[in-house]
């Protein structure tokens, strides 16, 4: 459900022309990896295969390794460039 909402928002007018070509390429690469990992992890948390108490930190570390900080900074840079005028 959350991913469907994200995709609908991402594909809406709000994002058209927001990213440079380079930003869009990096953003898409990271987003693909992160979305796959989040979906798989979410399913594992729901089914009990992963535990919030024992596995959450590992998931956060893995998201960092995947470049989620760069993902957020690209989004912020693009947003600031478009809307800070």
C-alpha positions as CSV (number, residue, x, y, z in Angstrom):
1,X,0.0,0.0,0.0
2,X,2.7,2.5,1.0
3,X,4.7,1.8,-2.1
4,X,1.7,2.3,-4.3
5,X,1.1,5.7,-2.7
6,X,4.7,6.6,-3.2
7,X,4.7,5.6,-6.8
8,X,1.5,7.6,-7.5
9,X,3.0,10.7,-5.8
10,X,6.4,10.2,-7.6
11,X,4.7,10.0,-11.0
12,X,2.4,13.0,-10.3
13,X,3.0,16.5,-11.5
14,X,4.9,17.3,-8.3
15,X,8.1,15.6,-9.6
16,X,8.1,16.5,-13.3
17,X,11.2,18.5,-14.1
18,X,12.3,18.5,-10.4
19,X,15.5,16.5,-11.0
20,X,18.5,17.1,-13.3
21,X,19.3,14.2,-15.6
22,X,22.2,13.1,-13.3
23,X,20.1,13.4,-10.2
24,X,17.2,11.4,-11.7
25,X,19.6,8.6,-12.7
26,X,21.2,8.3,-9.3
27,X,17.8,8.8,-7.6
28,X,16.2,6.0,-9.6
29,X,19.1,3.6,-9.0
30,X,19.0,4.1,-5.3
31,X,15.2,4.1,-5.1
32,X,15.0,0.8,-6.9
33,X,17.3,-0.9,-4.4
34,X,15.8,0.8,-1.4
35,X,12.2,0.0,-2.5
36,X,13.0,-3.7,-3.0
37,X,14.8,-3.9,0.3
38,X,12.0,-2.1,2.2
39,X,9.4,-4.3,0.7
40,X,11.3,-7.5,1.5
41,X,12.1,-6.3,5.0
42,X,8.5,-5.2,5.7
43,X,7.2,-8.7,4.7
44,X,9.8,-10.3,7.0
45,X,8.9,-8.0,9.9
46,X,5.2,-8.8,9.4
47,X,5.7,-12.5,9.2
48,X,8.0,-12.5,12.2
49,X,11.1,-13.6,10.3
50,X,12.7,-10.3,11.5
51,X,12.2,-8.7,14.9
52,X,12.0,-5.0,15.5
53,X,14.0,-5.4,18.7
54,X,16.8,-7.5,17.2
55,X,16.9,-6.6,13.5
56,X,15.8,-2.9,13.1
57,X,19.3,-1.5,13.5
58,X,20.6,-3.9,10.9
59,X,17.9,-2.7,8.5
60,X,18.8,0.9,9.1
61,X,22.5,0.2,8.6
62,X,21.7,-1.6,5.3
63,X,19.6,1.3,4.1
64,X,22.6,3.6,4.8
65,X,24.9,1.2,2.9
66,X,22.5,1.4,-0.1
67,X,22.8,5.1,-0.2
68,X,19.6,6.3,1.4
69,X,21.3,9.5,2.7
70,X,22.4,10.4,-0.8
71,X,18.8,9.6,-2.0
72,X,17.4,12.1,0.5
73,X,20.0,14.7,-0.2
74,X,19.3,14.5,-4.0
75,X,15.7,15.0,-3.3
76,X,16.3,17.9,-1.0
77,X,18.7,19.6,-3.5
78,X,16.2,19.3,-6.3
79,X,13.3,20.5,-4.2
80,X,15.4,23.5,-2.9
81,X,16.5,24.4,-6.5
82,X,12.9,24.4,-7.7
83,X,11.1,26.0,-4.9
84,X,13.5,28.3,-3.2
85,X,13.0,31.0,-5.8
